[in-house]
Amino acid sequence: MSLKLTILGCHAALPRVNTNPTAQILEIKNKHFLIDCGEGTQVAMRKNKISFAKIQHIFISHLHGDHFFGLVGLISSLRLLNRKKELHIYGPPELENIIGIHFEASQSIIDFPLYFHHTQAIEKDIIYEDDKVEIQTIPLKHRIPTTGFLFKEKEGLRKLNIEAVEKNPEIQTCDYYNIKKGKDFIKENGEVIKNDLLTFSPNKPLSYAFCSDTSFNPEMIPQIHKVDLLYHESTFKQEHADVAHKTGHSTASEAATIAKKAKVERLVLGHFSNRYKELNSLLSEARAVFENVELAEEGKVFTID
């Protein structure tokens, strides 16, 4: 299993007894990323047995409360747990001031390294990169500056064709790494064995796109083209499209249209309005446009192998 998404909250605005506002944990390449942090996030993490200590990077899409009101509480808990490891927060520039004012007013000292990385919602930007993962912002269209996030695995090493390797006695175990990196093997007599004769292609890199909150925004389609998993807000049914457009949100049908045009592998709907007591009608509306779609749900896990 290479990619695992755990939904901690997927409803809009007001919390209810059994639902939380937006938050989710993405596990990719043995890293744990927290995406948005609405009220109740740390309680949901406890319920889902997600270790606070594993979170080193938090991504905040925008500064509406249902997407970040849980952040101060989480940082406070990390302080009380004597965290020493650094924490990186990616979000709008004003977020740093909001967090700073709270801890200054409460005369609380954050005694672990806390780094803020400012995002902008005008054009896509690479905000995180290591040897295994790249994370880009996705400019969205909402009432205030808002970014989605695109998580992309980097291509891994090629796979050894052991049967072919064992037919060449000169190849030693110490040569495997270079071969997996794509290098040809040169025998002592100068003969070159091409890499594609010794290896298979690596696994396809996986990708996940988080898009909440946004109105219908076809401009994102090239960036999320053929992602393996897309989370797209579907706050309203199509019958309430006028409210969606007025508030900077999408309908289930519009989310499915984005998925279809982008040729994504799988769509997850979320950020549901509390006006709907049942959500299957949203699912049916989306499936009329794009077949491979599911509903987000608190505690639900989506995996891609």
PASEBA-1860 file (N, C-alpha, C; in nm, 3 decimals):
! residues 305
1> MSLKLTIL> 0.084/-0.119/0.000/0.000/0.000/0.000/0.088/0.124/0.000 ~ 0.067/0.212/-0.096/0.155/0.326/-0.110/0.089/0.458/-0.075 ~ -0.043/0.466/-0.084/-0.113/0.590/-0.055/-0.237/0.559/0.028 ~ -0.253/0.631/0.139/-0.367/0.607/0.228/-0.422/0.741/0.274 ~ -0.551/0.763/0.251/-0.618/0.885/0.290/-0.721/0.853/0.397 ~ -0.708/0.918/0.513/-0.805/0.900/0.622/-0.885/1.029/0.639 ~ -1.016/1.019/0.629/-1.103/1.134/0.643/-1.130/1.158/0.792 ~ -1.090/1.273/0.843/-1.117/1.310/0.982/-1.242/1.396/0.992
9> GCHAALPR> -1.269/1.473/0.887/-1.388/1.557/0.881/-1.416/1.594/0.737 ~ -1.544/1.601/0.699/-1.576/1.626/0.558/-1.705/1.703/0.539 ~ -1.748/1.773/0.644/-1.870/1.852/0.634/-1.837/2.002/0.638 ~ -1.931/2.080/0.590/-1.909/2.224/0.580/-1.953/2.295/0.708 ~ -1.884/2.403/0.738/-1.924/2.502/0.840/-1.953/2.441/0.977 ~ -2.080/2.425/1.013/-2.117/2.391/1.150/-2.092/2.245/1.184 ~ -2.019/2.218/1.293/-2.003/2.079/1.338/-2.138/2.024/1.386 ~ -2.156/1.895/1.372/-2.274/1.827/1.424/-2.228/1.715/1.516
17> VNTNPTAQ> -2.323/1.644/1.573/-2.289/1.541/1.672/-2.194/1.436/1.614 ~ -2.222/1.391/1.494/-2.142/1.283/1.436/-2.059/1.325/1.315 ~ -2.044/1.455/1.294/-1.965/1.500/1.180/-1.869/1.611/1.222 ~ -1.762/1.626/1.148/-1.663/1.730/1.172/-1.639/1.811/1.046 ~ -1.592/1.935/1.061/-1.550/2.009/0.942/-1.419/1.952/0.887 ~ -1.372/2.012/0.780/-1.267/1.950/0.697/-1.135/1.925/0.768 ~ -1.088/1.802/0.757/-0.952/1.762/0.797/-0.929/1.621/0.744 ~ -0.807/1.594/0.704/-0.773/1.458/0.659/-0.623/1.435/0.670
25> ILEIKNKH> -0.589/1.309/0.681/-0.449/1.267/0.689/-0.414/1.189/0.563 ~ -0.307/1.230/0.498/-0.257/1.156/0.381/-0.125/1.091/0.418 ~ -0.119/0.958/0.401/0.006/0.885/0.419/0.057/0.848/0.280 ~ 0.177/0.895/0.249/0.236/0.867/0.119/0.387/0.857/0.137 ~ 0.443/0.748/0.088/0.587/0.722/0.100/0.634/0.733/0.246 ~ 0.555/0.676/0.338/0.588/0.672/0.481/0.590/0.809/0.547 ~ 0.528/0.907/0.484/0.515/1.039/0.545/0.367/1.065/0.573 ~ 0.340/1.143/0.679/0.204/1.173/0.719/0.180/1.324/0.706
33> FLIDCGEG> 0.087/1.362/0.620/0.055/1.502/0.597/-0.087/1.530/0.647 ~ -0.103/1.635/0.728/-0.236/1.679/0.772/-0.284/1.788/0.677 ~ -0.403/1.767/0.619/-0.459/1.862/0.524/-0.583/1.925/0.586 ~ -0.577/2.055/0.610/-0.678/2.132/0.680/-0.695/2.079/0.823 ~ -0.751/2.166/0.908/-0.754/2.133/1.050/-0.874/2.202/1.115 ~ -0.994/2.158/1.076/-1.115/2.213/1.135/-1.131/2.172/1.280 ~ -1.233/2.230/1.347/-1.260/2.193/1.486/-1.272/2.042/1.501 ~ -1.220/1.991/1.612/-1.233/1.849/1.640/-1.128/1.761/1.575
41> TQVAMRKN> -1.031/1.822/1.508/-0.933/1.742/1.435/-0.853/1.652/1.527 ~ -0.805/1.707/1.639/-0.719/1.624/1.724/-0.799/1.513/1.792 ~ -0.927/1.536/1.821/-1.011/1.430/1.876/-1.031/1.320/1.771 ~ -1.053/1.362/1.645/-1.069/1.265/1.536/-0.940/1.186/1.515 ~ -0.826/1.251/1.532/-0.698/1.180/1.520/-0.687/1.072/1.628 ~ -0.730/1.106/1.749/-0.728/1.007/1.856/-0.820/0.889/1.823 ~ -0.940/0.919/1.776/-1.035/0.813/1.743/-0.981/0.720/1.636 ~ -0.907/0.776/1.542/-0.854/0.698/1.430/-0.712/0.647/1.454
49> KISFAKIQ> -0.666/0.663/1.581/-0.535/0.610/1.622/-0.421/0.663/1.535 ~ -0.426/0.793/1.508/-0.321/0.859/1.431/-0.229/0.933/1.528 ~ -0.104/0.899/1.526/-0.008/0.957/1.620/0.018/1.105/1.590 ~ 0.007/1.189/1.693/0.040/1.331/1.677/0.187/1.347/1.636 ~ 0.272/1.261/1.689/0.416/1.275/1.668/0.455/1.257/1.522 ~ 0.372/1.185/1.444/0.407/1.158/1.304/0.380/1.278/1.213 ~ 0.304/1.376/1.262/0.270/1.491/1.179/0.384/1.593/1.182 ~ 0.446/1.615/1.068/0.551/1.716/1.057/0.514/1.829/0.961
57> HIFISHLH> 0.409/1.806/0.879/0.371/1.906/0.779/0.218/1.919/0.779 ~ 0.171/2.043/0.793/0.027/2.072/0.794/-0.003/2.171/0.682 ~ -0.107/2.142/0.604/-0.143/2.225/0.489/-0.282/2.284/0.511 ~ -0.291/2.416/0.512/-0.418/2.486/0.534/-0.459/2.554/0.404 ~ -0.578/2.518/0.354/-0.621/2.567/0.223/-0.660/2.713/0.223 ~ -0.728/2.758/0.329/-0.772/2.898/0.336/-0.820/2.928/0.477 ~ -0.856/3.055/0.500/-0.880/3.100/0.636/-1.027/3.113/0.673 ~ -1.112/3.027/0.619/-1.245/3.011/0.675/-1.233/2.913/0.791
65> GDHFFGLV> -1.307/2.944/0.900/-1.285/2.874/1.025/-1.298/2.725/1.020 ~ -1.389/2.674/0.935/-1.409/2.530/0.932/-1.292/2.455/0.870 ~ -1.187/2.529/0.832/-1.069/2.465/0.775/-0.943/2.484/0.860 ~ -0.954/2.570/0.966/-0.831/2.585/1.045/-0.855/2.612/1.194 ~ -0.979/2.617/1.241/-1.002/2.649/1.381/-0.945/2.544/1.477 ~ -0.915/2.426/1.429/-0.856/2.324/1.516/-0.705/2.334/1.530 ~ -0.644/2.425/1.455/-0.498/2.429/1.450/-0.435/2.479/1.579 ~ -0.491/2.585/1.638/-0.436/2.635/1.765/-0.441/2.526/1.872
73> GLISSLRL> -0.553/2.454/1.878/-0.565/2.346/1.977/-0.463/2.236/1.955 ~ -0.440/2.200/1.829/-0.344/2.095/1.799/-0.203/2.138/1.837 ~ -0.166/2.261/1.802/-0.032/2.310/1.838/-0.017/2.314/1.989 ~ -0.123/2.356/2.060/-0.118/2.360/2.207/-0.096/2.220/2.264 ~ -0.164/2.122/2.209/-0.147/1.984/2.257/-0.006/1.934/2.231 ~ 0.050/1.967/2.115/0.187/1.926/2.085/0.285/1.986/2.186 ~ 0.257/2.111/2.225/0.342/2.178/2.325/0.331/2.105/2.459 ~ 0.208/2.071/2.498/0.188/2.002/2.626/0.248/1.862/2.625
81> LNRKKELH> 0.260/1.803/2.506/0.319/1.670/2.493/0.471/1.675/2.483 ~ 0.527/1.796/2.506/0.673/1.816/2.505/0.737/1.782/2.371 ~ 0.668/1.820/2.266/0.724/1.797/2.133/0.858/1.870/2.120 ~ 0.952/1.804/2.054/1.082/1.865/2.026/1.107/1.877/1.875 ~ 1.037/1.791/1.802/1.055/1.787/1.657/0.994/1.912/1.593 ~ 1.053/1.957/1.483/1.001/2.076/1.414/0.868/2.046/1.348 ~ 0.788/2.152/1.329/0.658/2.142/1.263/0.650/2.249/1.155 ~ 0.607/2.209/1.035/0.597/2.301/0.922/0.450/2.322/0.887
89> IYGPPELE> 0.410/2.448/0.876/0.271/2.482/0.842/0.271/2.563/0.713 ~ 0.189/2.517/0.617/0.179/2.581/0.486/0.040/2.641/0.473 ~ 0.032/2.772/0.449/-0.099/2.835/0.441/-0.087/2.982/0.409 ~ -0.199/3.054/0.404/-0.198/3.198/0.373/-0.111/3.274/0.472 ~ -0.049/3.385/0.429/0.043/3.461/0.516/-0.019/3.503/0.648 ~ -0.149/3.538/0.648/-0.215/3.585/0.770/-0.221/3.478/0.879 ~ -0.209/3.353/0.840/-0.219/3.244/0.938/-0.108/3.253/1.042 ~ 0.010/3.292/1.001/0.121/3.305/1.096/0.088/3.409/1.203
97> NIIGIHFE> 0.026/3.520/1.162/-0.011/3.624/1.259/-0.120/3.575/1.355 ~ -0.219/3.501/1.300/-0.328/3.449/1.383/-0.273/3.358/1.492 ~ -0.186/3.267/1.453/-0.128/3.174/1.551/-0.042/3.249/1.652 ~ 0.037/3.343/1.601/0.126/3.419/1.689/0.051/3.501/1.792 ~ -0.059/3.566/1.750/-0.139/3.648/1.842/-0.196/3.562/1.954 ~ -0.244/3.444/1.920/-0.303/3.358/2.022/-0.201/3.322/2.129 ~ -0.084/3.276/2.088/0.013/3.230/2.187/0.075/3.347/2.263 ~ 0.082/3.463/2.199/0.130/3.581/2.271/0.029/3.624/2.376
105> ASQSIIDF> -0.100/3.626/2.339/-0.204/3.669/2.432/-0.219/3.573/2.549 ~ -0.198/3.444/2.524/-0.212/3.345/2.630/-0.082/3.323/2.708 ~ 0.021/3.401/2.669/0.153/3.390/2.733/0.203/3.246/2.735 ~ 0.182/3.181/2.620/0.229/3.043/2.604/0.351/3.042/2.514 ~ 0.447/2.962/2.551/0.571/2.953/2.473/0.570/2.823/2.394 ~ 0.587/2.834/2.264/0.601/2.714/2.180/0.749/2.677/2.181 ~ 0.782/2.571/2.252/0.923/2.538/2.269/0.969/2.427/2.175 ~ 0.911/2.424/2.056/0.965/2.339/1.949/0.970/2.426/1.822
113> PLYFHHTQ> 1.055/2.393/1.727/1.068/2.476/1.606/0.939/2.473/1.524 ~ 0.883/2.591/1.499/0.759/2.605/1.423/0.787/2.695/1.303 ~ 0.770/2.640/1.183/0.802/2.713/1.062/0.676/2.734/0.978 ~ 0.655/2.856/0.932/0.542/2.889/0.845/0.592/2.909/0.703 ~ 0.520/2.851/0.609/0.550/2.866/0.466/0.428/2.929/0.401 ~ 0.442/3.049/0.351/0.328/3.124/0.299/0.289/3.076/0.159 ~ 0.160/3.056/0.139/0.110/3.016/0.007/0.041/3.135/-0.059 ~ 0.023/3.124/-0.191/-0.052/3.223/-0.266/-0.145/3.150/-0.362
121> AIEKDIIY> -0.258/3.212/-0.390/-0.363/3.143/-0.465/-0.376/3.192/-0.609 ~ -0.270/3.253/-0.661/-0.276/3.309/-0.796/-0.230/3.208/-0.901 ~ -0.121/3.141/-0.875/-0.070/3.042/-0.969/-0.012/2.924/-0.893 ~ -0.003/2.810/-0.961/0.047/2.690/-0.893/0.192/2.710/-0.853 ~ 0.229/2.643/-0.746/0.361/2.661/-0.689/0.403/2.533/-0.619 ~ 0.530/2.495/-0.630/0.582/2.380/-0.556/0.617/2.429/-0.417 ~ 0.552/2.375/-0.315/0.574/2.423/-0.178/0.648/2.322/-0.091 ~ 0.662/2.198/-0.140/0.736/2.097/-0.065/0.794/1.997/-0.164
129> EDDKVEIQ> 0.916/1.955/-0.138/0.978/1.854/-0.224/1.088/1.783/-0.148 ~ 1.090/1.652/-0.160/1.203/1.573/-0.112/1.236/1.469/-0.218 ~ 1.311/1.365/-0.184/1.353/1.269/-0.286/1.241/1.174/-0.327 ~ 1.125/1.179/-0.257/1.016/1.085/-0.287/0.884/1.152/-0.324 ~ 0.862/1.274/-0.276/0.731/1.338/-0.291/0.747/1.484/-0.333 ~ 0.654/1.530/-0.417/0.645/1.672/-0.452/0.502/1.719/-0.424 ~ 0.488/1.839/-0.366/0.356/1.893/-0.335/0.342/2.031/-0.399 ~ 0.235/2.046/-0.477/0.206/2.172/-0.545/0.077/2.232/-0.490
137> TIPLKHRI> 0.067/2.364/-0.497/-0.062/2.428/-0.470/-0.146/2.426/-0.598 ~ -0.277/2.422/-0.580/-0.373/2.429/-0.690/-0.458/2.554/-0.667 ~ -0.445/2.658/-0.749/-0.528/2.778/-0.730/-0.676/2.744/-0.747 ~ -0.756/2.779/-0.647/-0.899/2.752/-0.650/-0.977/2.884/-0.656 ~ -1.106/2.873/-0.680/-1.192/2.992/-0.689/-1.295/2.990/-0.577 ~ -1.267/3.068/-0.474/-1.356/3.075/-0.360/-1.375/3.222/-0.324 ~ -1.440/3.250/-0.212/-1.467/3.389/-0.176/-1.343/3.461/-0.123 ~ -1.249/3.386/-0.072/-1.121/3.441/-0.027/-1.010/3.357/-0.091
145> PTTGFLFK> -0.885/3.404/-0.090/-0.777/3.325/-0.149/-0.771/3.184/-0.093 ~ -0.774/3.086/-0.183/-0.782/2.945/-0.144/-0.696/2.861/-0.236 ~ -0.626/2.766/-0.178/-0.547/2.673/-0.259/-0.586/2.529/-0.228 ~ -0.586/2.449/-0.332/-0.589/2.304/-0.315/-0.446/2.257/-0.310 ~ -0.427/2.127/-0.299/-0.292/2.072/-0.291/-0.283/1.945/-0.375 ~ -0.178/1.935/-0.453/-0.152/1.818/-0.536/-0.029/1.746/-0.482 ~ -0.049/1.622/-0.439/0.059/1.539/-0.384/0.099/1.437/-0.490 ~ 0.226/1.436/-0.527/0.274/1.349/-0.635/0.396/1.270/-0.590
153> EKEGLRKL> 0.388/1.139/-0.602/0.507/1.058/-0.581/0.606/1.084/-0.694 ~ 0.734/1.077/-0.661/0.835/1.079/-0.765/0.860/0.936/-0.812 ~ 0.902/0.924/-0.936/0.924/0.791/-0.991/1.032/0.718/-0.911 ~ 1.005/0.594/-0.876/1.098/0.517/-0.796/1.203/0.446/-0.881 ~ 1.282/0.363/-0.816/1.386/0.288/-0.885/1.324/0.181/-0.974 ~ 1.396/0.145/-1.078/1.351/0.037/-1.164/1.361/-0.096/-1.088 ~ 1.288/-0.196/-1.134/1.286/-0.326/-1.068/1.381/-0.422/-1.138 ~ 1.460/-0.493/-1.059/1.554/-0.589/-1.118/1.481/-0.706/-1.181
161> NIEAVEKN> 1.525/-0.743/-1.299/1.482/-0.866/-1.363/1.582/-0.973/-1.319 ~ 1.554/-1.035/-1.206/1.651/-1.125/-1.143/1.693/-1.237/-1.237 ~ 1.599/-1.287/-1.313/1.630/-1.395/-1.407/1.736/-1.351/-1.507 ~ 1.723/-1.229/-1.559/1.820/-1.177/-1.655/1.952/-1.145/-1.588 ~ 1.946/-1.091/-1.466/2.069/-1.056/-1.393/2.151/-1.180/-1.364 ~ 2.085/-1.288/-1.324/2.158/-1.410/-1.287/2.222/-1.479/-1.406 ~ 2.182/-1.441/-1.526/2.245/-1.497/-1.646/2.379/-1.428/-1.676 ~ 2.410/-1.324/-1.600/2.535/-1.249/-1.619/2.616/-1.255/-1.490
169> PEIQTCDY> 2.705/-1.353/-1.479/2.779/-1.377/-1.354/2.863/-1.258/-1.308 ~ 2.900/-1.168/-1.399/2.982/-1.053/-1.360/2.904/-0.953/-1.274 ~ 2.774/-0.958/-1.283/2.693/-0.864/-1.206/2.687/-0.910/-1.060 ~ 2.735/-0.824/-0.971/2.738/-0.853/-0.829/2.628/-0.776/-0.756 ~ 2.602/-0.817/-0.633/2.500/-0.749/-0.554/2.527/-0.600/-0.542 ~ 2.655/-0.564/-0.533/2.691/-0.422/-0.519/2.657/-0.340/-0.644 ~ 2.629/-0.407/-0.756/2.593/-0.337/-0.880/2.442/-0.309/-0.890 ~ 2.365/-0.372/-0.801/2.219/-0.366/-0.815/2.165/-0.224/-0.809
177> YNIKKGKD> 2.219/-0.144/-0.716/2.163/-0.010/-0.698/2.177/0.074/-0.825 ~ 2.295/0.071/-0.884/2.316/0.149/-1.006/2.227/0.100/-1.120 ~ 2.208/-0.030/-1.125/2.120/-0.086/-1.230/1.976/-0.041/-1.206 ~ 1.933/-0.045/-1.080/1.797/0.000/-1.050/1.779/0.149/-1.076 ~ 1.889/0.224/-1.073/1.882/0.367/-1.105/1.876/0.392/-1.255 ~ 1.889/0.284/-1.333/1.874/0.297/-1.477/2.003/0.291/-1.556 ~ 2.114/0.262/-1.491/2.242/0.259/-1.560/2.263/0.125/-1.631 ~ 2.328/0.130/-1.747/2.367/0.008/-1.816/2.480/-0.060/-1.739
185> FIKENGEV> 2.500/-0.190/-1.765/2.611/-0.261/-1.702/2.720/-0.286/-1.806 ~ 2.843/-0.250/-1.771/2.956/-0.268/-1.863/3.041/-0.386/-1.815 ~ 3.051/-0.487/-1.898/3.129/-0.606/-1.863/3.279/-0.576/-1.876 ~ 3.361/-0.666/-1.822/3.506/-0.645/-1.822/3.562/-0.635/-1.963 ~ 3.500/-0.702/-2.061/3.549/-0.696/-2.198/3.495/-0.575/-2.275 ~ 3.423/-0.485/-2.202/3.371/-0.363/-2.265/3.231/-0.376/-2.321 ~ 3.177/-0.496/-2.322/3.042/-0.516/-2.373/2.941/-0.446/-2.281 ~ 2.846/-0.378/-2.342/2.744/-0.306/-2.266/2.612/-0.384/-2.267
193> IKNDLLTF> 2.562/-0.411/-2.148/2.429/-0.473/-2.136/2.330/-0.362/-2.105 ~ 2.240/-0.336/-2.196/2.143/-0.228/-2.180/2.054/-0.251/-2.057 ~ 2.024/-0.141/-1.991/1.948/-0.149/-1.867/1.811/-0.214/-1.885 ~ 1.747/-0.187/-1.998/1.612/-0.242/-2.014/1.611/-0.393/-2.032 ~ 1.730/-0.453/-2.049/1.740/-0.599/-2.053/1.755/-0.657/-1.914 ~ 1.786/-0.571/-1.817/1.812/-0.616/-1.681/1.704/-0.575/-1.581 ~ 1.616/-0.486/-1.623/1.517/-0.432/-1.530/1.378/-0.423/-1.592 ~ 1.282/-0.403/-1.504/1.145/-0.371/-1.544/1.117/-0.227/-1.503
201> SPNKPLSY> 1.016/-0.169/-1.565/0.979/-0.031/-1.530/0.936/-0.023/-1.384 ~ 0.961/0.092/-1.320/0.917/0.108/-1.180/0.765/0.119/-1.172 ~ 0.713/0.107/-1.051/0.570/0.128/-1.031/0.531/0.269/-1.074 ~ 0.410/0.282/-1.125/0.360/0.413/-1.164/0.350/0.502/-1.039 ~ 0.407/0.623/-1.043/0.394/0.714/-0.929/0.247/0.749/-0.905 ~ 0.208/0.750/-0.779/0.069/0.779/-0.743/0.052/0.928/-0.716 ~ -0.072/0.975/-0.725/-0.099/1.118/-0.704/-0.235/1.136/-0.639 ~ -0.246/1.243/-0.560/-0.369/1.278/-0.491/-0.390/1.428/-0.499
209> AFCSDTSF> -0.511/1.470/-0.534/-0.544/1.612/-0.542/-0.656/1.644/-0.443 ~ -0.633/1.748/-0.362/-0.730/1.795/-0.264/-0.784/1.929/-0.313 ~ -0.914/1.937/-0.338/-0.974/2.060/-0.392/-1.098/2.097/-0.312 ~ -1.079/2.176/-0.208/-1.189/2.225/-0.125/-1.137/2.351/-0.057 ~ -1.209/2.461/-0.063/-1.338/2.492/-0.122/-1.316/2.562/-0.257 ~ -1.412/2.542/-0.349/-1.400/2.607/-0.479/-1.532/2.603/-0.553 ~ -1.556/2.705/-0.631/-1.664/2.699/-0.727/-1.615/2.618/-0.847 ~ -1.703/2.592/-0.941/-1.668/2.515/-1.061/-1.550/2.584/-1.130
217> NPEMIPQI> -1.440/2.510/-1.147/-1.315/2.573/-1.191/-1.240/2.485/-1.292 ~ -1.279/2.490/-1.418/-1.213/2.407/-1.520/-1.064/2.439/-1.537 ~ -1.019/2.552/-1.487/-0.878/2.589/-1.502/-0.785/2.491/-1.432 ~ -0.838/2.418/-1.334/-0.754/2.323/-1.260/-0.731/2.193/-1.337 ~ -0.811/2.169/-1.439/-0.811/2.039/-1.507/-0.673/1.995/-1.558 ~ -0.596/2.081/-1.627/-0.465/2.035/-1.673/-0.372/1.992/-1.559 ~ -0.381/2.058/-1.447/-0.292/2.026/-1.335/-0.327/1.894/-1.268 ~ -0.455/1.860/-1.264/-0.496/1.737/-1.195/-0.524/1.624/-1.294
225> HKVDLLYH> -0.482/1.641/-1.417/-0.509/1.543/-1.523/-0.459/1.404/-1.483 ~ -0.550/1.309/-1.483/-0.520/1.169/-1.458/-0.463/1.140/-1.319 ~ -0.498/1.220/-1.220/-0.456/1.184/-1.084/-0.529/1.057/-1.041 ~ -0.467/0.985/-0.950/-0.526/0.858/-0.904/-0.646/0.880/-0.813 ~ -0.642/0.985/-0.734/-0.750/1.012/-0.640/-0.772/1.162/-0.631 ~ -0.896/1.203/-0.649/-0.934/1.344/-0.639/-1.039/1.361/-0.531 ~ -1.011/1.447/-0.433/-1.112/1.490/-0.337/-1.162/1.626/-0.384 ~ -1.289/1.635/-0.415/-1.345/1.761/-0.464/-1.470/1.794/-0.384
233> ESTFKQEH> -1.477/1.919/-0.339/-1.595/1.958/-0.263/-1.722/1.944/-0.346 ~ -1.830/1.907/-0.279/-1.962/1.898/-0.342/-2.063/1.945/-0.239 ~ -2.054/2.071/-0.207/-2.132/2.125/-0.096/-2.283/2.115/-0.121 ~ -2.322/2.130/-0.248/-2.465/2.139/-0.279/-2.507/2.042/-0.390 ~ -2.637/2.015/-0.393/-2.698/1.947/-0.507/-2.714/2.048/-0.621 ~ -2.736/1.994/-0.741/-2.752/2.081/-0.856/-2.874/2.173/-0.843 ~ -2.975/2.129/-0.770/-3.094/2.212/-0.752/-3.065/2.339/-0.672 ~ -2.952/2.338/-0.602/-2.910/2.456/-0.526/-2.786/2.520/-0.589
241> ADVAHKTG> -2.773/2.507/-0.720/-2.657/2.561/-0.791/-2.645/2.712/-0.773 ~ -2.757/2.782/-0.763/-2.751/2.927/-0.746/-2.684/2.964/-0.613 ~ -2.712/2.886/-0.507/-2.649/2.909/-0.377/-2.501/2.875/-0.385 ~ -2.470/2.766/-0.454/-2.330/2.726/-0.471/-2.250/2.837/-0.537 ~ -2.302/2.891/-0.645/-2.229/2.994/-0.719/-2.215/3.122/-0.637 ~ -2.318/3.154/-0.559/-2.315/3.275/-0.477/-2.212/3.264/-0.365 ~ -2.195/3.143/-0.312/-2.107/3.123/-0.197/-1.968/3.071/-0.234 ~ -1.943/3.051/-0.363/-1.811/3.004/-0.406/-1.790/2.856/-0.384
249> HSTASEAA> -1.897/2.777/-0.403/-1.888/2.633/-0.384/-1.930/2.560/-0.511 ~ -1.925/2.427/-0.506/-1.959/2.343/-0.621/-2.074/2.250/-0.588 ~ -2.139/2.203/-0.691/-2.240/2.098/-0.677/-2.174/1.963/-0.702 ~ -2.243/1.857/-0.665/-2.191/1.722/-0.690/-2.173/1.698/-0.839 ~ -2.265/1.746/-0.918/-2.257/1.730/-1.063/-2.135/1.803/-1.119 ~ -2.107/1.922/-1.067/-1.991/1.998/-1.113/-1.860/1.930/-1.073 ~ -1.855/1.875/-0.953/-1.736/1.802/-0.910/-1.711/1.682/-1.002 ~ -1.817/1.611/-1.036/-1.805/1.496/-1.125/-1.763/1.538/-1.265
257> TIAKKAKV> -1.809/1.653/-1.309/-1.769/1.704/-1.441/-1.619/1.733/-1.445 ~ -1.568/1.791/-1.337/-1.423/1.816/-1.328/-1.348/1.683/-1.334 ~ -1.395/1.583/-1.259/-1.329/1.451/-1.258/-1.330/1.388/-1.396 ~ -1.443/1.398/-1.463/-1.455/1.338/-1.597/-1.363/1.406/-1.697 ~ -1.363/1.539/-1.698/-1.280/1.613/-1.793/-1.131/1.594/-1.765 ~ -1.096/1.579/-1.637/-0.956/1.559/-1.600/-0.913/1.413/-1.613 ~ -1.008/1.325/-1.641/-0.980/1.182/-1.657/-0.911/1.123/-1.534 ~ -0.961/1.162/-1.416/-0.903/1.109/-1.294/-0.948/0.964/-1.276
265> ERLVLGHF> -0.876/0.891/-1.195/-0.907/0.751/-1.172/-1.026/0.733/-1.078 ~ -1.031/0.819/-0.975/-1.129/0.798/-0.868/-1.162/0.932/-0.803 ~ -1.289/0.954/-0.774/-1.336/1.080/-0.716/-1.397/1.055/-0.579 ~ -1.363/1.141/-0.483/-1.424/1.139/-0.351/-1.493/1.274/-0.330 ~ -1.621/1.270/-0.298/-1.698/1.391/-0.271/-1.691/1.426/-0.123 ~ -1.687/1.556/-0.092/-1.685/1.598/0.048/-1.731/1.741/0.064 ~ -1.716/1.794/0.188/-1.757/1.929/0.225/-1.908/1.948/0.205 ~ -1.983/1.858/0.264/-2.128/1.855/0.244/-2.198/1.961/0.329
273> SNRYKELN> -2.295/2.026/0.270/-2.379/2.120/0.343/-2.462/2.046/0.447 ~ -2.478/2.108/0.563/-2.556/2.045/0.670/-2.706/2.047/0.642 ~ -2.746/2.110/0.533/-2.889/2.111/0.500/-2.937/1.973/0.454 ~ -2.843/1.886/0.413/-2.881/1.755/0.361/-2.872/1.649/0.471 ~ -2.983/1.585/0.500/-2.986/1.482/0.603/-2.937/1.348/0.550 ~ -2.946/1.330/0.419/-2.890/1.209/0.357/-2.808/1.254/0.236 ~ -2.705/1.174/0.203/-2.608/1.217/0.102/-2.611/1.131/-0.024 ~ -2.691/1.026/-0.025/-2.694/0.938/-0.142/-2.743/1.009/-0.268
281> SLLSEARA> -2.825/1.112/-0.251/-2.871/1.187/-0.368/-2.756/1.264/-0.431 ~ -2.663/1.312/-0.349/-2.542/1.376/-0.402/-2.458/1.275/-0.481 ~ -2.446/1.155/-0.424/-2.370/1.049/-0.490/-2.434/1.012/-0.624 ~ -2.565/0.997/-0.626/-2.635/0.962/-0.750/-2.618/1.070/-0.855 ~ -2.625/1.195/-0.811/-2.608/1.307/-0.903/-2.470/1.304/-0.968 ~ -2.369/1.275/-0.888/-2.232/1.271/-0.940/-2.212/1.151/-1.032 ~ -2.268/1.035/-0.994/-2.249/0.914/-1.074/-2.320/0.921/-1.210 ~ -2.414/1.010/-1.223/-2.477/1.030/-1.353/-2.380/1.093/-1.452
289> VFENVELA> -2.272/1.152/-1.399/-2.171/1.218/-1.483/-2.042/1.138/-1.488 ~ -2.000/1.086/-1.372/-1.872/1.016/-1.358/-1.893/0.895/-1.269 ~ -1.861/0.777/-1.316/-1.901/0.654/-1.249/-1.823/0.624/-1.122 ~ -1.690/0.639/-1.125/-1.607/0.593/-1.013/-1.597/0.701/-0.905 ~ -1.704/0.716/-0.829/-1.711/0.821/-0.727/-1.764/0.762/-0.597 ~ -1.712/0.813/-0.485/-1.754/0.770/-0.353/-1.775/0.891/-0.263 ~ -1.845/0.871/-0.155/-1.867/0.976/-0.057/-1.761/0.970/0.053 ~ -1.710/1.086/0.092/-1.626/1.091/0.211/-1.713/1.067/0.333
297> EEGKVFTI> -1.649/1.021/0.439/-1.721/0.994/0.564/-1.619/0.994/0.676 ~ -1.654/1.051/0.791/-1.561/1.056/0.903/-1.512/0.915/0.937 ~ -1.380/0.900/0.939/-1.319/0.772/0.971/-1.298/0.680/0.853 ~ -1.351/0.718/0.737/-1.336/0.634/0.620/-1.194/0.645/0.564 ~ -1.143/0.534/0.516/-1.006/0.528/0.461/-1.011/0.491/0.314 ~ -0.937/0.565/0.235/-0.924/0.535/0.092/-0.778/0.499/0.066 ~ -0.757/0.385/0.000/-0.619/0.341/-0.027/-0.600/0.318/-0.177 ~ -0.474/0.339/-0.219/-0.433/0.305/-0.355/-0.304/0.225/-0.343
305> D> -0.301/0.108/-0.402/-0.182/0.022/-0.394/-0.093/0.046/-0.515
END
